[in-house]
Amino acid sequence: MKNKKTLKVTWVRSNIGYNKDQMKILEALGFKKLNQTRILPDNDSIRGSLFHVRHLVEVVEE
């Protein structure tokens, strides 16, 4: 069986004062609270979303 690559993403910085579209991106990625960690698949759509909020999250490749 092939191992799928994943990304461990942690929301580390508040989005107060930033564009509201960035909050919508965080919600679409499944974040609800600050300092929450999500394991997401490593694909182009996820990486594109993370690019827009790269100043708010910390990403570790697994």
C-alpha positions in Angstrom: 0.0 0.0 0.0 1.3 3.4 -0.9 1.8 5.9 1.9 0.2 9.3 1.3 2.1 12.4 2.3 0.5 14.6 4.9 1.0 18.0 6.4 0.8 18.8 10.1 -0.6 22.3 10.2 -0.9 24.4 13.4 -2.8 27.7 13.6 -0.3 29.8 15.6 -1.2 33.5 15.1 -4.6 35.3 15.5 -6.3 36.5 12.3 -7.6 39.7 14.0 -6.7 42.7 11.8 -6.2 40.6 8.7 -8.4 40.2 5.6 -11.7 38.3 6.3 -11.0 36.0 3.4 -8.1 34.6 5.4 -10.5 33.6 8.2 -12.7 31.9 5.6 -9.6 29.9 4.4 -8.8 28.8 7.9 -12.4 27.7 8.5 -12.3 25.8 5.2 -9.1 24.0 6.3 -11.1 22.9 9.4 -9.6 25.2 12.1 -11.9 26.4 14.9 -9.5 27.6 17.6 -6.1 29.2 17.9 -3.2 26.6 18.5 -5.3 23.8 17.0 -3.4 21.3 14.9 -4.8 19.5 11.8 -3.3 16.7 9.7 -4.1 17.5 6.1 -3.3 15.7 2.8 -0.4 17.1 0.9 -2.0 18.2 -2.4 -2.0 21.3 -4.6 -5.3 22.7 -3.3 -4.3 22.5 0.3 -0.9 24.0 -0.4 -2.5 26.9 -2.3 -4.8 27.6 0.6 -1.9 27.5 3.1 0.1 29.9 0.9 -2.6 32.6 1.5 -2.4 32.1 5.3 1.3 31.2 5.6 1.9 34.1 8.1 -0.8 32.6 10.4 0.1 28.9 10.4 3.1 26.6 11.0 3.5 23.7 8.6 5.5 20.5 9.1 5.7 17.9 6.3 5.2 14.3 7.4 
